[in-house]
Amino acid sequence: MVEINPFPEKILDQAREQAASTTQKEKDIKAQAEEVERLCKLWDNLNRFLHKQWPLHCLDLLDKHKHLIEKMRVDQSSEVSLMDDIYRVAKERAEELKPHRFPAYLEKACQATSLQLDQDSRHPRYKFEKGFFQLDIDDHKKIASLSNYESSKMVEFPADIGAIVEVVQREHKRIFERTFDGKKFIKKLLSQYLAILKKDKLSDGSTIPIRNITQRLGKNESGFRTDEFLIDLSRLVEQGPIEIDGCRLELQQTKETNQGMLLHIEQKRYIGFMFFKKV
């Protein structure tokens, strides 16, 4: 037996229409909220770049939000006029950063901080920390790209002088200003080495690629970075200790630069293999 709905069809239709209308209103409000959130982030970043005097960052940010800005222009938003003024002034400032002036600007900015440019730096490639960091400038796109021994492109960003100094200082601090415990590091090396011997069923004292160590650490150690590992290995070679639990660490060079790790020491060399031998 089919029950007859006691509510009139008119009420049912109106209820359906109201539900659909309310759902659409919810979607509209959510879309507006998301747009306001994007706009809020835009102004937050724009203010930060303005106060840091980074015109290239301002241009990049505004270009990335062209769609949002054009929508605001159609809606005749009063904010667009200010954004246009910012874009115009940023463009004028960016034009002042000519390639032939760039070296002097960067050198002056570095001198104002503890950051040291390597003497063999030449535009458009600059070096820091005895060549460990390389900074490449694309004059056409006005983009800076930072790399190091272990990463061909760590970060890419608009080439404002202040931003370059800030980024290089941040990466330098992350890699070089960590505390180093030689005993703890060589203990970790031995532990990883023995684990690989066991897994691959190799005999004691077998030689293994140094990249096997970094690959295993990358899988098992949270936050592991190969550039930090490289500097710790370089410090171990220079400062020691190289013996632990009756075993001595031995490193072997390689001609395969893509497989080895370039030690950051006075006599740079590519290390491709390692093993521990009994002493």
Secondary structure, 3 states (H helix, E strand, C coil): CCCCCCCCHHHHHHHHHHHHHHHHHHHHHHHHHHHHHHHHHHHHHHHHHHHHCCHHHHHHHHHHCHHHHHHHHHCCCCHHHHHHHHHHHHHHHHHCCCCCCHHHHHHHHHHCCCCCECCCCECCEEEECCCCEEEEEECCCCEEEEEECCEEEEEEEECCHHHHHHHHHHHHHHHHCCCCCHHHHHHHHHHHHHHHHHHHCCCCCCCEEHHHHHHHHHHHCCCCCHHHHHHHHHHHHHHCCCEECCEEEEEEECCCCCCCEECCCCCCCEEEEEEEEEC
